[in-house]
Amino acid sequence: MAIPPKVWNSWPPDRQLVHLANDALGIERRIQKGVDVVKERVRYRQLCDWIEAKALEAGQGLGGKAWRFETDAKSGQPSANDYMRLVELLASSQMARQTFAAQRAKTSSATKVSREIVGKTVYPPGAAVTEQRQLFEQLASGLVDKLFPQVAGSERKAWAEAAKFKAAAYREAEAMRAGMIEVVAPGTRALPSGDPKVVGRKSGVSSR
Amino acid sequence: MIDVPRIHFQVGPVAHPDIKLAQSYLRSDGDKNNWSIRRFAQEDWVLNVRVCRTIGRDRFDVALFRSEDHERFRRDAGVMGGLVFSLSEAFDKTGKMEIHFVGPPKGHEPDVPESIRRVAKSLGVKLRHRHHIADDEGRLLYARITGLSDKAVKSLTERGVDIVKACFTIHRGLWNKEQVELIALHAHAPERIFTGQVHAEHRVQYLHDMMVLRTAVLAERLGTLCSSVHGPADQVVTIEWDDDCRGCITLLKPVAWTHEGREIKFPEKKCVQATLIARDAKGYEVFGESDVLAAGSATAFRCLVVTRDFDWIPEARRVQLLGQASKANLPLVQVVDTIGEIDADIDQRIARVVSTRQGAPERPD
């Protein structure tokens, strides 16, 4: 979900998303450093749950925009399973880590960013969103083939499609100067997609 | 009046000959501190007594293994119970499922007991050795006694999960059999769950795993709720999974209770299709309508199981959702836990999975 900058900086009233996002990044850093990991993980889970709930609220009339992946997507459409698999492989691939670390060092953005490449909850407006856009664009335009040559071609094609879809979302968010929040929920068929009227439009068992 | 002799022995300080025999090990001088007595009891009945010891971290001995049947339980329940606990203990203490039986002068089991051979044969496991159960035989026996479905075993094996480790989590009480089936068949990466690699900072993967685990815990809570009416000793709850958030729940006895003026009734021995969806309050507010539609699409008896967070969605929306559920003739069952409590429970179980011993790599074998 893309959260416009105005909403990002001013909502929710008690503690705004901009501060919540900083809190999340702080916890990520502490976990990476091994500081009180067990407690920090619990805090991180609770904080991200809260941020996701607020993102859903933002999608219900505050101008947030959502793009959705479904696990049982129709053929030809990007599937959440493909995205999940890609996230998993990127997280475990040493080569992917090296590639993106080198790239990050070149851009040397002043914004604090996490060591995790993809698959987080919060991407604050600015460098983090730009980085994600670049990453997914590269993946969509051949980097998947380079990183995972051992995987079957059809799978790589599906991952590239998922990356293309994500790149488009991040491109739009970047143009809006929005922050991005990734939400994983059961029953995503009812996920609001910008137009609040579509909530609950579809029926059926959850589509994760 | 005919005096029927009692042939079974209740738990407690009774003079059961096997227990007396087992206790004699504690009094014997040479191995005084090594031998331990273990009893397997169900509903106040002792079904199995055994005496065992661990030597170093390498050898697990059994000196006495006695079982008896009881009409309330299936045949050989005592042997299976004793065997499962012995294999679990051997795995825990030595990292392998090898059991040595000790004959005179120190023990009373010169060979693998006939009862164990009979059970192994009925489960399709052939025991090759006379005096001990080898590691591979023990592993196979353990998996067969646990009774995971072939589909679940295949799925776990394909994902590189040690089947013994999965069974061990069941017998250790971390997850029950139905929960392991759900994880095996529907989790995105069961290997992460069984190795405790579910970390909150890998958020998208974490949530993907958590969705299945939340369903598993919700099903357990539903089972507890159903058992609380008649008591866990008399109620039997079984679940067969249709989907990652829907299962067919069968009860041995009918249950009925009232929650906030709504009567909830489940029949006996009939499939109730339960749709189990764990969300926070905001989640129910946004997705509740689709949840009701999804649960309502189930045929025959059905219900929607939700967490306590359902109480905290805005009143107007809550009334609307309850109205929709009522219109669809869909009982809405609410468990007492919030999603936060369910998550905390899952975190604890995952942490305990990590502490579950695996085969010790430093041993020469």
Chai-1 contact restraints between the chains, C-beta under 6 A:
chainA,res_idxA,chainB,res_idxB,connection_type,confidence,min_distance_angstrom,max_distance_angstrom,comment,restraint_id
A,E28,B,E201,contact,1.0,0.0,6.0,A-B,restraint_1
A,I31,B,E201,contact,1.0,0.0,6.0,A-B,restraint_2
A,R41,B,A200,contact,1.0,0.0,6.0,A-B,restraint_3
A,Y44,B,A200,contact,1.0,0.0,6.0,A-B,restraint_4
A,R45,B,A200,contact,1.0,0.0,6.0,A-B,restraint_5
A,C48,B,R203,contact,1.0,0.0,6.0,A-B,restraint_6
A,A53,B,D280,contact,1.0,0.0,6.0,A-B,restraint_7
A,A53,B,K282,contact,1.0,0.0,6.0,A-B,restraint_8
A,L56,B,K282,contact,1.0,0.0,6.0,A-B,restraint_9
A,L56,B,V286,contact,1.0,0.0,6.0,A-B,restraint_10
A,M84,B,H208,contact,1.0,0.0,6.0,A-B,restraint_11
A,V87,B,V204,contact,1.0,0.0,6.0,A-B,restraint_12
A,G119,B,V204,contact,1.0,0.0,6.0,A-B,restraint_13
A,K120,B,R203,contact,1.0,0.0,6.0,A-B,restraint_14
A,T121,B,R203,contact,1.0,0.0,6.0,A-B,restraint_15
A,V184,B,V204,contact,1.0,0.0,6.0,A-B,restraint_16
A,V184,B,L207,contact,1.0,0.0,6.0,A-B,restraint_17
A,P186,B,M211,contact,1.0,0.0,6.0,A-B,restraint_18
A,P186,B,I277,contact,1.0,0.0,6.0,A-B,restraint_19
A,G187,B,F287,contact,1.0,0.0,6.0,A-B,restraint_20
A,G187,B,S290,contact,1.0,0.0,6.0,A-B,restraint_21
A,G187,B,D291,contact,1.0,0.0,6.0,A-B,restraint_22
A,R189,B,S290,contact,1.0,0.0,6.0,A-B,restraint_23
A,A190,B,F287,contact,1.0,0.0,6.0,A-B,restraint_24
A,A190,B,S290,contact,1.0,0.0,6.0,A-B,restraint_25
A,G200,B,E289,contact,1.0,0.0,6.0,A-B,restraint_26
A,G200,B,S290,contact,1.0,0.0,6.0,A-B,restraint_27
A,S203,B,L293,contact,1.0,0.0,6.0,A-B,restraint_28
A,G204,B,A294,contact,1.0,0.0,6.0,A-B,restraint_29
A,V205,B,D243,contact,1.0,0.0,6.0,A-B,restraint_30
A,V205,B,A294,contact,1.0,0.0,6.0,A-B,restraint_31
A,S206,B,C245,contact,1.0,0.0,6.0,A-B,restraint_32
A,R208,B,M211,contact,1.0,0.0,6.0,A-B,restraint_33
